[in-house]
Amino acid sequence: MLRRSAAVLAMGVALGPASLAVAQPLPTGDPESVGMSSDRLDRIGATFQAEIDAGELPGVVVMVAREGKLVYSAALGDLDPAAGTEMTEDAIFRIYSMTKPLVSVGAMILLEDGALQLTDPVSKHLPEFVDMEVSTVSTDEYGRRSYGTVPAEREMTVQDLLRHTAGLAYGELTGNPEIREGYAEAGAFKPDGLAFDARGVAPEVQVAELADVPLAHQPGTAWEYSLASDVLGRVVEAASGMPLADFLDQRLFTPLGMDTAGFSVPRNMASRIAQPFEIDPASGEPLPMIDVTEPPESASGGAGGVASAGDYLRFSQMMLEGGALDEALILSPTSVRLMVSDHLGARIETPVEPGELLMGVPGYTFGLGFMVREEAGIAGVPGSEGEFMWGGYGGTFFWVDPAENLVAVMMSQRAGPSRAYYRRLTKQMVYQAITESAQDPAIE
């Protein structure tokens, strides 16, 4: 059942105590007034409800805004499948890699403060990362591989961290056993534990341990999704003189009114945490997620964040509006433009393209903390040239489409390979609801 439809939002119909208690993240609006169809928007809820009824999703929150107006919001399925509690619009989700855009904006705030430059060597702020070694592999005539190291040809930079070209990797994704083992020893990878959990080591220990592990590539030569955002979080701490969680709260979350955003959930809000299935429907195995009820040893800039869909919608709207929302000026429009431009070009190799990693489709490059669409075609999903986005391991996804003046957020807690399917599904169901495209020459 669609618990809060676009039509209800627009007409201001009484919704009952639970719904009325949820403050809307943006002003609500009539979908038709911004070139969208109420009936077609309701297809989003029907489509996801079918997935929930089939036992494929525990629950989901979807929010869509156009021209700064919230025109669709739905909370479907279960907040906690084990307890049978209903999903709510103010549910708090483990956003995993959707932490990366938040930390990237934090770094850009420091650029605007004059405390960082994109060209800064990381070692300027974290001296442990000077004189790095790069892993090499050779194969003998019998096909046996051996590993060695060579000196890095140049230092990784802050820009490299923001665009994932620093030479770092993820233990969960790399095919290099030497690097995987090194990350395990550093506590940044748990071969028999939770995936993408780098929160259990103090920041200074994390930096020292990661700096001892060889790089997977020469800095600036290849795009590899990685622990770069975790290291970027340590750079933010060094440049600001504050813990990452405190800096983002002071400079981003509080100004934007992102009340649930952070790196843990207070005990008095723990009942709002969305939970996954106890057993994954695809594998038949447990697929546990990180415990966010206690503050971590290290605020993981790569995968440790939490937020509600509404709070992330406000962040996305701020980016759409060029760095400002309501009375909060977070970034200059010039910084936002820089972040959502192509930073890979033709010189950087992309063995796996960003779009293939996120949604299983080509057609995307990477900017500074965001994946960016290169043109209207190529990708097997609707969208616009210049749209930017990212998602999270736990089943979350967002995108910003400046050409259509559109932002959308989908939050669930279903990890596993199905994430790409639900990201594509969300995009196609949102775009089919547009009745007046801002890019149609016939529309003034």
WOBEL-V456656 format. One record per backbone hydrogen bond with DSSP energy under -1.0 kcal/mol. CO is the residue of the C=O (numbers start at 1). NH is the residue of the N-H. E is the energy in kcal/mol with one decimal. If there is no record, write none. Layout:
# WOBEL-V456656
co-><CO CO>
nh-><NH NH>
e-><E E>
This chain:
# WOBEL-V456656
co-><5 6 7 8 8 16 17 19 27 30 31 31 32 35 35 37 38 40 41 42 43 44 45 46 47 48 49 50 51 52 58 60 61 62 63 64 64 65 66 69 70 72 74 76 77 79 80 80 85 85 88 92 93 95 96 97 99 100 101 102 103 104 105 106 107 108 109 110 110 111 117 118 120 121 122 122 126 127 132 133 134 136 138 140 144 146 148 150 156 157 158 159 160 162 164 165 167 169 170 170 176 177 178 179 180 181 182 183 184 190 199 199 202 203 204 205 206 207 209 210 215 218 221 227 228 229 230 231 232 233 234 235 236 237 243 244 245 246 247 248 248 249 252 253 254 257 262 266 267 269 270 272 280 285 292 300 305 306 307 308 309 310 311 312 313 314 315 316 317 318 319 323 323 325 328 332 333 334 335 336 338 339 344 349 353 354 355 355 363 365 366 370 371 372 373 377 384 387 388 389 390 392 396 397 398 399 400 401 405 406 407 408 409 410 411 416 418 419 420 421 422 423 424 425 426 427 428 430 431 433 437 440>
nh-><9 10 11 12 13 20 21 22 70 33 34 36 35 435 436 41 42 43 44 46 47 48 49 50 51 52 53 54 56 55 78 76 411 74 409 71 72 407 69 66 29 64 62 60 87 275 84 85 79 80 91 274 307 98 99 100 103 104 105 106 107 108 109 110 111 112 113 115 116 114 120 159 158 124 125 126 129 130 152 215 150 148 146 143 140 138 136 134 122 161 162 163 165 369 224 220 216 227 173 174 180 181 182 183 184 185 186 188 187 193 297 298 206 207 208 209 210 211 212 213 135 221 349 231 232 233 234 235 236 237 238 239 240 241 247 248 249 250 251 252 253 254 256 258 257 259 306 269 270 272 273 92 284 280 265 304 95 262 93 312 313 314 315 316 317 318 319 320 321 323 322 330 331 328 325 336 337 338 339 340 341 368 348 223 357 358 359 361 374 372 343 367 389 365 386 379 387 373 400 371 398 395 392 410 390 408 388 406 67 401 65 399 63 397 61 419 422 423 424 425 426 427 428 429 430 431 432 433 434 37 440 443>
e-><-2.2 -2.4 -2.1 -1.5 -1.1 -2.5 -1.3 -1.5 -3.1 -1.0 -1.5 -2.2 -1.2 -2.4 -1.8 -2.5 -2.0 -1.0 -1.7 -1.8 -2.7 -2.4 -2.6 -1.7 -1.3 -2.3 -3.0 -1.5 -2.5 -1.7 -3.5 -2.9 -2.8 -2.3 -2.4 -2.0 -1.5 -2.5 -1.8 -2.2 -1.9 -2.4 -2.2 -2.2 -2.6 -3.2 -2.0 -1.2 -2.5 -1.1 -1.6 -2.8 -1.8 -2.8 -2.0 -1.2 -2.2 -2.4 -2.1 -1.9 -2.1 -1.9 -2.2 -1.5 -1.6 -2.2 -1.4 -2.3 -1.0 -1.0 -1.6 -2.4 -1.8 -1.8 -1.4 -2.7 -2.3 -1.6 -2.5 -2.9 -2.1 -2.1 -2.5 -2.1 -2.4 -2.5 -2.8 -3.3 -2.6 -1.8 -2.1 -1.8 -2.5 -1.5 -2.2 -3.6 -3.7 -1.5 -1.0 -2.8 -2.4 -2.4 -1.9 -2.7 -1.9 -2.2 -1.6 -2.2 -1.1 -1.7 -1.0 -1.9 -2.8 -2.4 -1.8 -2.7 -2.7 -2.1 -1.0 -1.5 -3.2 -1.6 -2.7 -2.0 -2.7 -1.9 -1.2 -1.9 -2.6 -1.8 -2.3 -2.8 -2.1 -2.2 -2.6 -2.6 -1.9 -2.4 -2.8 -2.1 -2.8 -2.5 -1.7 -2.9 -1.1 -1.6 -2.2 -2.3 -1.1 -2.1 -1.7 -3.0 -2.4 -2.9 -3.2 -2.0 -1.8 -1.7 -2.6 -2.0 -2.0 -1.7 -1.9 -2.5 -2.6 -2.2 -1.8 -2.2 -2.2 -2.7 -1.5 -2.7 -1.8 -2.6 -2.4 -1.9 -2.5 -1.8 -2.2 -1.8 -1.1 -2.6 -1.1 -3.2 -1.9 -2.3 -2.7 -1.6 -2.2 -2.3 -2.6 -3.3 -1.8 -3.1 -2.2 -2.4 -2.1 -2.6 -2.9 -2.6 -1.9 -2.1 -2.3 -3.1 -1.4 -2.0 -2.3 -2.1 -2.4 -3.2 -2.8 -2.0 -2.4 -2.2 -2.2 -1.7 -2.0 -2.0 -2.3 -2.6 -2.3 -2.0 -2.4 -2.2 -2.0 -2.5 -1.7 -1.1 -1.5 -2.3 -1.4 -2.2>
